[in-house]
Amino acid sequence: MSSTVQNEKKYWLVLYNKTNGNVESAIFKHKNDGRDPINDFEQLNPSYMVIDSGEGETLPGPVQGFPRIN
């Protein structure tokens, strides 16, 4: 396994789309470098605000039906 893969974590995100008001979801790969993954996602995607998140790539049951942006 490469060191890049070992140093990445995946996060599920529930997002508020500031442009259209929709609630959506995403899976975000983040380098495990001590920085805040939520802040990094919002900096890369300024039209979204993270409203819930967790480690892993499986969304919790209640939010699995939200449209995915990726």
matplotlib code that plots the C-alpha trace (Angstrom):
import matplotlib.pyplot as plt

x = [0.0, 1.4, 2.1, -0.3, -3.2, -2.2, -2.2, -5.7, -9.0, -12.4, -15.2, -19.0, -20.4, -23.9, -23.9, -26.0, -25.8, -25.6, -26.6, -29.9, -30.7, -30.6, -29.2, -26.7, -24.0, -20.4, -17.5, -14.3, -10.8, -8.5, -4.8, -4.2, -1.9, -3.4, -5.5, -9.3, -11.0, -14.2, -12.5, -10.5, -13.6, -15.4, -12.3, -12.2, -16.0, -17.2, -20.8, -21.2, -21.4, -20.9, -23.7, -22.8, -19.8, -18.2, -15.2, -15.7, -17.5, -20.9, -23.5, -25.8, -29.2, -31.2, -29.1, -28.4, -31.1, -29.6, -28.2, -24.4, -22.2, -19.5]
y = [0.0, 3.4, 6.0, 8.4, 6.0, 5.3, 9.1, 9.7, 9.4, 9.4, 11.4, 11.4, 14.9, 16.3, 19.6, 22.7, 24.1, 27.9, 28.5, 26.6, 25.8, 22.0, 19.5, 17.2, 14.7, 13.9, 11.6, 13.6, 12.2, 14.2, 13.9, 13.0, 16.0, 17.4, 20.0, 20.2, 18.3, 20.2, 23.6, 22.3, 21.0, 24.3, 26.3, 24.1, 24.3, 27.7, 27.2, 24.4, 24.5, 21.2, 20.6, 17.0, 14.7, 11.6, 9.3, 6.6, 6.4, 5.1, 7.7, 7.1, 5.6, 8.8, 10.8, 8.1, 9.5, 12.9, 13.6, 13.1, 15.8, 13.3]
z = [0.0, -0.9, 1.7, 0.0, 0.5, 4.1, 4.8, 3.5, 5.3, 3.8, 5.3, 4.5, 4.4, 4.5, 2.7, 2.4, -1.1, -0.6, -4.3, -4.5, -0.8, -1.4, 1.1, -0.6, 0.3, -0.6, 0.2, 0.7, 0.7, 2.9, 3.5, 7.2, 7.9, 11.0, 9.2, 9.6, 6.7, 7.0, 6.7, 3.8, 2.0, 2.5, 1.2, -1.9, -2.4, -1.3, -2.5, 0.2, 3.9, 5.8, 8.2, 9.4, 8.8, 10.0, 9.2, 6.5, 3.2, 4.2, 4.9, 7.9, 7.0, 7.4, 4.9, 2.3, 0.1, -0.3, -3.8, -4.1, -5.6, -6.4]

ax = plt.figure().add_subplot(projection="3d")
ax.plot(x, y, z, "-o")
ax.set_aspect("equal")
plt.show()
